Amino acid sequence: MTHLNIWNYVIIAAYLIGVVTLGLLCSGRSTSLRDYFLAGTNMPWWAVALSIYATNLSPISFLGAASWIFANDTRYVPRGSLGSQNPYAVIIT
């Protein structure tokens, strides 16, 4: 498919409008930049832990590890050196 049809543009526009609307609705909760970045210092520990885990579990870590293993010899990769959440780091010959 070389071009987008009208439904693709409708979905993209609806998504962007939804994200901007949600951002505007939630923007009144923060009173300062410090309050924004620290979430008012009242986030529970499990929310912080899930946020850190989700950050480490990005698609680039999976794609980067697979491409590195394809490009290099996997015999010299120490277990876990490509990331602790990476499934390719466990399957090493």
C-alpha positions in Angstrom: 0.0 0.0 0.0 1.6 3.2 -1.1 -0.9 5.7 0.2 -3.4 6.2 2.9 -7.1 6.3 2.3 -9.6 8.5 4.0 -10.3 6.2 6.9 -6.6 6.2 7.9 -6.6 10.0 8.1 -9.9 9.9 10.1 -8.3 7.5 12.6 -5.1 9.5 12.9 -7.1 12.8 13.3 -9.4 11.2 16.0 -6.3 9.9 17.9 -4.6 13.2 17.8 -7.7 15.1 18.9 -8.2 12.6 21.7 -4.6 12.9 22.9 -4.7 16.7 22.9 -8.1 16.7 24.7 -6.8 14.4 27.4 -3.7 16.5 27.8 -5.7 19.7 28.2 -8.1 18.0 30.7 -5.2 16.8 32.8 -3.0 19.8 32.5 -4.7 21.8 35.3 -3.5 19.3 38.0 0.1 20.4 37.9 0.9 23.7 39.4 4.7 23.9 38.6 7.3 22.1 36.5 8.6 20.4 39.6 5.1 19.1 40.4 4.7 17.8 36.9 7.9 15.8 36.8 7.6 14.5 40.4 3.8 13.8 40.0 3.2 15.8 43.2 5.4 13.3 45.1 2.4 11.1 45.8 2.7 8.2 43.3 2.5 4.7 44.8 5.6 2.5 44.6 3.9 0.0 42.3 3.1 2.8 39.7 6.7 3.9 39.7 7.9 0.3 39.4 5.5 -0.4 36.5 6.6 2.8 34.8 10.3 1.9 35.1 9.6 -1.7 33.8 7.6 -0.4 30.8 10.4 2.0 30.0 12.9 -0.8 29.9 10.6 -3.0 27.8 10.6 -0.9 24.7 10.4 -2.3 21.2 13.9 -1.0 20.4 15.4 -3.3 23.0 13.9 -6.3 21.3 14.7 -5.2 17.8 18.2 -3.9 18.7 19.1 -7.2 20.5 17.9 -9.3 17.6 19.9 -7.2 15.0 23.0 -7.3 17.2 22.8 -11.1 17.5 22.2 -11.4 13.8 25.2 -9.2 13.0 27.6 -10.6 15.6 28.7 -13.9 16.8 26.5 -14.9 19.7 29.0 -17.2 21.4 30.7 -14.2 23.0 27.6 -12.5 24.4 27.4 -12.9 28.2 24.0 -13.8 29.5 21.9 -10.8 30.3 24.2 -8.3 28.7 21.6 -7.2 26.2 19.0 -6.3 28.9 17.4 -8.3 31.7 13.9 -8.2 30.0 15.2 -9.3 26.6 14.2 -12.8 25.6 17.1 -13.0 23.1 19.6 -12.6 25.9 18.5 -16.0 27.4 18.5 -18.0 24.1 22.3 -18.0 23.5 24.2 -21.0 22.3 
